[in-house]
Amino acid sequence: MLDRIALHQIDSVNVLARAHYLPLFSRLGPYSRDLLDKAAWGKPRRLFEYWAHEASLLPLDFHPLLRWRMARAERGQGTWSRVAPYAGERRHEAEALLARIATEGPLAASDVTETRSKSGWWEWSDAKHAMEWLFWSGRITALTRRTSFERVYDLPERVLPRAVVEAPTPTEADAQRELLDRSARALGIATAGDIRDYFRLKPADALPRIAELVEAGRLLPVQVKGWPQQAYLHVDAKPRRRISGQALLVPFDPLIWERSRAERLFGMRYRIEIYTPAEKRVHGYYVLPFLMDGEIVARVDLKSDRQSRRLLVQSALLEPQAPAETPERLASELSLMADWLDLEGVEVVGGGELADPLRATFG
């Protein structure tokens, strides 16, 4: 599964569980989160952290494929505006911090909050932005994360397997072409915009490479009924006439994180409303679409109440033309999620068309 979807987006949102754990639950059902922790931060290490779609966990073979992005960041390109100065006029500050990590060992930004020189360096924001530039440029990498979810940084050669560090670096064009191929394989069928969004490639980098993948026979140009844009089918995609099964999808899932693609696939206008004022939210704070037999049939606003050990259903909304068995199958999936999150049950506390049927199930 790690190979199939290529990356897991990391986000600090912890309404249910950390974002990177949830796409695997959607696809595999209950699994041990310790497996992903070990792959990401244990031994033998199978994943590393870097900026891919956003902050992400990726298989190790992607490290050489993203060095062109590291090289651009090292020149101050493609980074946040507050990070870019450390590639130029403030570079000596970052180099001093890098030397400290090399000498003292792993550090987090909070470890240097009280370590200021007479010049006033190493205020927390300065240290954090310097570390982010070092991380973005590949000079340091994430060794682990603390219980607060803060990154702890170390040198790549002390974290990543030697074979990865010493792997040859492909050209920008070759790396971008491979990233786009892997994106298209993960998506199956997608537009050029969908494909380049997966690893956040800009049009100038992506469009020539997509044309080369078409020429090489890796992408097959197709038309999809109802899609105004040109679409591409990956040569390894295996279309099915019938899809059965069910899953709760999270906002950071590759299937729906590109909102326009989600709308084209499912006819569902979906937006994450975490940052929307409560009075302006349409569906809820942390809403998960419910995918059933290839269609989105419901949306539920969920929260883990860790104190009461309940999975709270804060709203449960039915989509148009949802089948009659939707409440029963959604209840089954909610129970499965509650068990996986080590919660004692499901409690329906909000409204919506599905609230009463779910309440009848869970009491």
N, C-alpha and C positions, 0 to 999 in steps of 0.2 A: 504493500500500500504506500509506503514511503516513496518507492520508486515511481508509482503510478501518478500520484498527485504532486510530486516533486518538492513541495515546500509546505510548511505550516506557518501561517502568520502568527506572530507574537503580539499580544496586546495586554495592557495592564488591567483591562476590564475583567472582573472576577465575579460577575453576577451569579453564574452557575458554577463554572470552573474556569481556569485560565484558558484563553481562546485557543491555544495550540493543541490542547487535549481533545477538543470537541469534534473536529472533522473526522478523527479516527473512530469515535463513538458512532457518528452518523453512518459510517460505512461498515464497521465491524461489530457494532453492538458493544456490550460490556467487555472491557479489556483492562489490563492492569496499567495504570498510568506510570507505574514504576518502570515499565518497559521503555516508554518514551523518555523518561528522565534519564535512564541509563544510556540510551542511544545518544541523547543530547549532551549530557554532562558527566557521564560515567566512563567506565572502561570495559571493553574496547569502545572507543567513541565512533559513532556512525554518522553523527550530524554535527553541523557547526552553525553558528549564528552569523547572519549578515543581512544587509539591506537587499532584498530581492523584490517581492511585491511591496511589502513594507518591511519592518523588522521581521525576520523569518528564521526558522530552522530549516536547513537544507542538507541533503545527502552530501557526503564529503567530495564526491566526484564533481560537484558544482563549483568547488573552490577555484580551480584554474579557469573556469568559464566566467567567473566574475572578477578576475584580476584587472580587466580593462576598466571596470567601474572603480576599482581601488586606485588604479593609476590616475584616473581622472580626478578622484577625490584628493589624491596626493598633490595635484596641481590646483586644488581649490575649485574644481568644476563638479557640478551636480550634487552639491551638498547644501545644507541649510545656510542661510546668510550669516548666522552667528557662529557657524563652524568654519566657514571659508577663510577667515583671517589667519587661522592657525597654519594654513598652507603658505602664508606670506609673511606679513609684518610681525605676527605673533608666533611664528614657527619655533623660535628659541624656547618659548614657554612649553610647548608640546614636547620638544626634544628633551627638555629637562625632566618632564614627567615620565617620558619613555625611559630615560636613563635610570630614574628611580625605580620603575617597575623591573627593569633588567637587573638591578642591584639587589633590591629588597624583596622581590617576588610579587605575587598577585596583589592588585589593589582595586578597590572600588572608589568611585568619586567621593563618597562620604568619608573615606579614609584620609583624605587630604583637606578636609574642611577647615581644620585648625592648624594646618601646616602652611603658613604664609611666610614669604620672604619679606624683608623690610620694604620692598617695592610695592607690596600689596598683592603680589601674585597669589594664586591658589585660593581666592575666594571661591565658594562652592561653584558658582556659575561658570567661572573661568576654568576650573579644574574639569568640570563636567563637559564643557564644550571642547576643551583640548583633548580629553579622552575620546569624545565622539569623533573628532577628526582623525585621531590615531586609529580608531576602530574602523571608520569609513575607508581609510586609506590602506587598511590591511596590516598596519604596523603592530597592532595588538588585536587580540580576539577574546571572546568570552570564555573564560574558564568554567564558570558556574554562575548560578544566581542564588542570592541569599533568600531567606524566608520572606523578606520584604519585596522580593522579585528584583532587587537591584543587581545589575551586572557586576561581576568581578572579572577584571581584565588581566591578561598575561600575554607573553610573547607567543606568536603562533607556533614557533618551533618547540615550545614547551607544552603545547596543548594538542596540536594536531599530529597525526601519524607522520612519520618522516616521509613516507611515500607520497603523501599529499603535498607536503611542503616542497618537496623536490620534483614534483610532477611538472613537465614542461608547460609553459604558458602559451596558449594558442593566440593567433592574431585576433584583433577585435572582430573582424568580419566572421572568422570561423567560430569564435565563441558566441557571438550574437546569433548566428545561424543555428547553432546547436541549442541555445536557449529557446529560440522560437520553435524549433522542431519539438522540443520537450513540452513546451507550452501547448502546442497544437495537439500533441498526443494526449496530454492530460484532459484537454477540453473535448476532443473527439471531432466536433464540428463547431466552427467559430468564424467570426469576421476577422479582418486584419486588426481592427481595434481591440477585439477581445484577446487576440493572440499576443499582441505587444503589451497589453496591460498586465498580463500574468507576471512578467518580470519588470514591468514599468520601463519598457524601452520607448524612446522617443521615435516619432515617425521617420526622421532622417536616418536613424540606425536600423529601424525595423523593416521598412517597406522594401528596400533593395534586397534584403535577405529573404523576405517572404517570396519575392519574385524568383529568387534563386532556388528556393525550396520547391516552388511550383515547377520550375524547369527540370529539377532533379527528380521529379515524380514523388516527392515526399508529401506534398500538399496537392489535393485535387480540387480545382475550382468547381463549385456547385451552386445551384440556386435553391434556396429554401422558401417554400410558400409563405408569404407574409413578411419576409425579411426584405427590406429595400436594398440592403447592402450585399455586395458580393460575399459569399461564404466559401470556406475551405474545409474539406474533409481530410483528416490525416489518413495516410495510407494504411496505418495499423489499426484504425478505428473499426469496431465490429458492430455495425448497426443492428438493432433488434426490433422485430415487429411488435413484440409485447414486452413490457417491463413490469415486473411484479415486485412487491416489497414496500417497505415504509421506512421513513427516517425523519427525525427532527433536524432541521438545518440551522446552523448558526450564522450570524451576520458576516463572520470572517471566513466562511467556507468558500473554496474556489468555485463551486457550482453557482453561487449567487452573489459573490462579492462585486462583480461587474453588474451594476443594477440594470443597465439597458439590456444586457444579455438575458438576465433573469426575466425581464419583461417580455423579450422576444420568445424565450423558450416556454414560459408558463402563463403569459398573459397577466402577470401579476406585477403591479407597481409596488416595489419594496424599498423602503428606506430605513436605515438605522436611526432611531429617534432618541438615543442616549443624550445627545447634546441639544435636543429640541426642548424648549420650555414645556413644562408639564401640561399647561393649558392648550398648547398647540399640537400635542401628540395625537396622531390618528389611531394608532393601533396599540401603543404601549411603549414602555421603556426599553425592554430587551426582548424583542419579539422573534420567535423562531417559526419559520414556515414549516408546515407538515407536508412532506412529500409522500404520496401514496400512489403506487402503480403508475408512476411517471407524471403525475399531476400534483400541483399544489392545491390542497383541499381545505386547509385551515391555517390559522396563525394563533400562536399562544404566547402570551407575555409571561415569562417564567423567572423565578428567583429562588436560589437556595437560601433558605432560612436556617443557618447553621446552628443557631441557638435552640430553636425548637425542633431541629432536625426534620424539617418538612420541605418538600418541593412545592412552592407556592405557584398556583396558576392565577395570575393577576388579571388576565382576560383570556377568553377563548372564542375566537371568531371563525365563522364558517365562510368559506369561499363559495361563489356561485357554482351551481351544478355539482356540488360535492355528493358522493354516493351515500346511501343510507347507513353503511357500515363505518362511516368516518368516526363517530364518537367512540365506538368500541375499539377500533384499531388505534386511535389516538390515546385512549386510556391505557392500552397495553404498552405503548411506547413511553408514556409518562411514567408508568410503574417501573419499566426497565431503566429509565434514566435515574429515577430516585434511588433504586438499588445500587446502580453504578456509582452514584455520588455519595453512597453510604448514608443516605437519609432514610428515615423510618416510614415515610409515606408521602402521599400527595394530598394537598389541601387546596380546594378551589375557593379563592377569596374574592374574586372579581366577577364581572359580568360577561356578556356576549352570548351569541346563539348557542354555543356549546357548553356554557357554564352549568346549566341545570342537568343535562345528560351526564356530564362528568361528575357533578356532585352526587348524582344517584349511584354512580359507580364507587366513588371513594368515600361517600358519607359526609 
